[in-house]
């Protein structure tokens, strides 16, 4: 393997280590022992859930190809997964507010375990069923767990600022360290132990089962709005009204869809972008670089969120601009660097420049997740939290399905240029959200000040 990849990985590792070890009192939040126990329990469960997800990711396409399916059939299976997440996942995820978030998290485990079991069959219909179950599970993973955490956090009377600590740690572990370890463990099972491409799915099912047992034994149930027994249609209407009537929620949903849509497009395109002429690139090692960069981003986010004077809405504008510029590099290199027609070989100069940009983007992803979680906990009403969060995923899944269907219709540079535009738009919407939040804060402060003056004003007798 080239020294270049080791250098990138080593530099990222050094930065992560220095950032973690150089924390001072300003970067730390003083918490209670009770909260630490609660946080560690959630982090353990979340890490197990993410391990079950990350173990499968690198081997889904490979397993389908091993069963003899072509690119078109595999594409249909992937589209089915995102379509299921949009349709069935939205309904099941929304039931969490009514039937309970703990039950929804258990449903995630069961759905994903069943999805893993279907991978043992080479039958197309069985694999399609597995993709549908996987789509449902994905919606629950990105809504039910966060909804349970936020509700339980406030139900137990913990400080609001402590929530950001759990968010940043969850991303550091779940989207960083666990992702790297899952990739190495999957490689051990498939390549070193020769257990076959289905082995990571069996391991994922085991991790999910362990996590489900912890949930059943240690988590309490919480609901969105227990005072009213609303049917599903009423919940959807209430969520739609909340989004339409509150510009902050609508902006947050648009920002999330634009960023995540660009992120998932990047996931599909980074391999052909770095190896346009079938260059030999170490996919696993590059993936480890991306996850390390994401860990770096989560550490940066934890420092920013720990400071009460730093506004999430403010620094996220900068994050979106940086992410837009980083995904613009493939467009820039396509104009400035003359493409090579030589097949094979090592990564090109343009590829190295793009890899730097992609690692920067992954760092922004690491900042994005805990920050968007923090904003969602502040702006989305508790009564319909899961329902609204799954509403946000509808345009995202439509966008990803369209990209998958037309992935060969446009040059890669055009696709990355489109993502860059989306991210610039996200930064503009974030600026608008900051302005609205600032106006609301001024009004609240002015109201509080007037109330205080009224209390202090002496009574007069006419």
N, C-alpha and C positions, 0 to 999 in steps of 0.2 A: 504493500500500500504506500502511496506517495507520502513524503514528508509533509506536504501541504495540508493534508487532512488532519494529521497528528498535531500540526502547529495550530490550526483553527480550534481543534478540540481542547488542546492544552491551554490556549489563551482564554477561551471561554471558562474553562474550569478554574483557572487562577482568578479571574474576575469574580466568579461566583463565590469562591472561598474567601477572597478579600472582603467582598461586600458583606458576607455573613458574619465574618469575624470582627469587622470594624464597627459593629453596631454600638451606639452610645445610648445614654438614657433617653435622649430625645426620640430615638428610633424604637424604643421599647414601650409597651403598654403594661402598666401594673394591673394585674388581675387577681382574682381570688382562687383558692384551691378548688372550690366547687366548680367554678367555671372551667378550670384547666381539666378536670376530670371529664366534664361534659364535652369539651372541645376535643380531647384525645379520643374519646369514644367515637365521636362523629368522624374524625380524621381516619381512624382505623377502618371504619365501615366504608367511607368514601374511597380510601385507597384500595380496598378489596374490590369494590365495584369497578373502579377504573382499571385495575389489573385485569378483571374479566373482560373489559372492553379492549384494552390495548393488546392483549395476547392474540385477539382474533384479527385485528386490522391488517397486519402485514401478510396474512396467509389466506385471506378470503379469495382474492383473484387467483392466487397460485393453486389453491385447492380446486377451484372450478376448472381451471385449465388441466389439472391432473385427471379430472373426470372426463376430459375430452371435449369440453364445450368451447366454442369459438368466441371471438371478441364480441360479436353481435349478441349472442345468447347471454354472455356474462354481463354485457351492458344492460340488457333487459332485467337481469336479476338485481343489479345495483339500483336501477330506476325503481323497481318494485319496492326496495327497501326505503328509499326516500319518499316514495308515494305513500307507502304504509305509514310512515312517520307523520306525514301531513294529514292523512285522513283518519285512520284508526287510532294513531297515537295521540292526536289532538283530543279525540273523544275520551279515550281511556285516561289521558293525563288530566282532563278537566274533571273527571269523576273523583279525583283526589280531594278536591275542595269539599265535596259532599260526603264521600264515603270514608275519607281519612287519608292523610299523607303517608302514615306508616304502612297502611295496606297497599298504597300505590308503590311504595319502595319494595315491598315483598313481591308485588306483581311484576315489577321490573326483574327481580331475580329469577322468578319462575319463567317468565317469557324468554329471557336470555338463555337460561339453562336449556329450555326446550329447543331454542334456535340452535344451540351448540350440538344437541343430540341429532338434529336433522342433517348435520354435516357428514354423518356417517353413511348417508345414502347418496348414491350417484344419480338417483332419479331426479329429473328436472322439476317435477311438480312438488316433490318433498323439499328440495332446496328453495323453491319459490315460497313455500310455506315458512321455511326458516327465515327468509328475508323479510316476510311480513311480520313475523314475531320479533325479529331484530329491529325493525322500524318502530314498532310499538315500544320496545324496551328503550330505544334511543330517546324518544320523547319523554319518557318517564325519568331517565337518567338526568336530563337537563332541566327538569322542572320539579319533580316530586321531592327530591332530596333537598334542594335549596329551599323549597316551600316549607318542608318539615323543619329544617334548621332555623329559619327566620322566626317561624311561629313559636317554636320551642324555646328559642333564645329569649324572646320577650316574655313568654309565659313564665319563665323562671326568674324574671326580674333582673337579667344581666344588663350591663351598660351597653348602649347602642354602639359605642366606638369599638367595643370588644368584638363585635361581629366581623369587622374588617380583618381582624387577626385570624379568625377561623377561615375566612375566604382566601386570604393570601397563602396561608399554610396549606389549604386544600389544593390550590393550584400548584404550589411548589411541589407537593408530594404527588398528587394525582396526575397532573399534566407534565410533570418533570421527572422526578426520581423514579416513580413507579413505571412510567412509560419506558425509560431507559432499561430498567431491570426486566420489564416484561419482554422487551425486544431481545435482550441477551438470553433470557430463559427460554423463549420460543426458539431461538437459534440453537440452543443446547438440545432441546427436545427433537427438533427436526433434522438438523445436520450432524450434531455430535453423537446423539443416541440413536439416530435413524429410526425414530418412532413414526414417521410419516407426517403428512401435512395436516392430518386431523388431530394430532396430539395437542397442539396449543388450544384447540377448542375444548378438549376434555379437561385440560388444566384450568381454563377459564371457568368452566362449569363448577369445578371444585372450589375455586376462590369465591364464586358467587354464592355457592351453598353455605360456605363458612360465614360470609357476610350476612346472609339471610338469617342464620341462627342467632347471630349477635343482635340483629334488629328485633327479632321476635322475643329475645330474652331481656333486652335492656332498654328498648325505646318505648315511650308512651305515645298514645295517639293524639293527633290534633287535627282540627278541621278548619275550613275557610269561614263559613258562617253557620254555626250550629243553631242559631235562633230561628232560621227559616228552612223548611224542607223544600228546596227548589229542585225542579226537574232540570234535565240537561239543557233543554231549549231555553229555559229561563236563565240559566247560568251563562249560556252563550250570548244572549241578548244583553244581560247585565255587563258582561265583559266588553261587548262591542260598544255599549253606551259609555262605559268608563273610558275607553280609548278615544271615542269620538268627542267626548265632552271635556277631556283633560289633555291639553296640548302637550304637557310634559310626558305623559304616558305614550302618546302617539309618536312623539319625537324619539323617545327611548326605543320603541319598537322598530322604527325606521333605521335608527343607528345600528341596532343589533343585527337586523337583517342585512344591511349593507356590508357590515364588517364580516359577519359569519359567512355570507355568500362569497365574499372575496377569499376568505380563509379556505373554504372547501374547494373552491376553484383552484387555489394554489396547491392544495393537496394532490389534485389530479394532474397538475401541469408541471410540477417541479422536476420530475424525472425526465420527460422529454426536453425540458428547457436546458438541463445540465448536460444532456447527452443527445444532441440533435443528430449527430452522425454515428450513433451507436458507440460512443466512447465508453470505456470501462470505468464505471464509477462504483464505489462501495456504498450501496444503498443503505445498508444497516448502519454504517458508521456515519453517514451523512444524516440519517434520521436521529442518531444519538446527538449529533451536533445541534440539530434543531431543538431537541428536547432540553439540552443544556442551556441553549439560548432562552427557551421559554422559562426555565428555572431562574435565570438571571432576571428576566422581566418580572416574575412574581416577587423576587426579593426587592426590586426597585419599588414595586407597588406596595409592598408591606411597609416600606419606609415612608412612602408618601401618605398612605392611609393612616399611619400611626400619629401623624401630626395634625392636630385639630385645626390649625390655621391653613392647611392646604386643602383646596376644594377639588373634589374629583372632577367636576364639570369643567374646571379650568385646565388641568394638565392633560385631560383626555383629548382636547383639541390638538395639542402638540403631538400626542401619540398617533392620532389618525393621519396627520400630515406626514410624519416620519414613515409610517407604514405605506402611505400612498407613494412616497418617493422611492421606497425600497422595492416595491413591485413595478416601478417604472423603469428599473434598470434593464430588464430584458428588452424593452422597447428602445432604450438608448443604445444598448450594445448592438442591436440589429441594424442601426443606422451608422454607428461609428466604427464598428469592428467588422472587417471583411470576413464573411463566413467561409469556413473550410469545407472542401468536398471530399476530404480524406476520411474513409471509414475507419472506425476503431480508434485505438490509441488512448492516451490519457485525457483528462479534462482540459479543455481549451482555456485561453486567457479570458474570453468572454464568459465562460462557465465559472471561472474563479470569481470574477466580479459579481456575477449573479448570485453565487453561493454566499458571498458577503452580504448582499442585499437580502437574501432569503433568511439568513440568520438574524439580521436586524428585524425583519418582519416577525419572526418567531419570538423575538424579545418583546415586540409590541403585543403579540398574542398573550404572552405571560402577564403583561400589565393589564390588558383588556379584561380578562376573565374576572379577577377579584374586583376590579373597578366597576364593571357592569353589574356584578352581583350587589355591590354596595349601593349603586344607584337604584337598582330594582327594589332593594329592601326599603328604600326611602320613598319611592314614588308610587309603586304598585300597591293598591289596597289589599289588605290581608284577606278580605272575604272572598276574593276571586283570583288569588295570586297564581295558582297553577293554571287556571283557565286562560288568563291573560298571557302568561308566559308561553303557553302552547299556541295562542293566537299569533304571537311573534314569529313562531317557527313556520307558519303557513307560507308566507312569501319566500322565506329562506328555502324551503323544500321545493317550491315551484321553480325557483331560480336554479337550484342545483340540478333538478331533473332536465331543465332546458339546456343547461351547459353540457350535461352528460350526453344528451341526445344529439347535440350539434358540436361535439368536441373536435371532430375532424373537418368541420365546415369552415373554420377560420384559422389563420396562422396563430401561433402561440403568442407572438408579440401583440397581436390585436386583443387577445383574451386578457393578457396582463394589463394592457392599456385600459381596457374596460374596468378591470378591478381597481386600478389606480384612480380612475375617475370616481368610482363608487366611494372610495375611501376619502377622497377630497370632499365629496358631498357630505359624507358622515361628519367630517370636521366642521363644515358649515352648520349642519343641524345641531352639532354639539355646542357650537357658539350660541345658537338660538336658545338652547336649553339652559345654558349658563345665564343668559340675559333674563329669562323668565324666572329662574331660581333666585337671581339677585333681586329682582323686583319684588318677588314674594317675601324675601327676607326683610327687605326695607319696610314693606307694609306691616309685617308682623312686629318688627322692632318699634315702628311708629305707633302701632296700636297699643303695645305694651307700655310705651312711654306715656301715652295719653291716659291710660288707665292708672298709672302710677301718680301722675299729676292730679288726676281727679280725686284720688284717695287722700293726697296730701293737702288739697285745697280746703281752707277753713270754712266752716258753715257760717252763713249769714242769716240773720233774722230780719224779715221785711217789716 
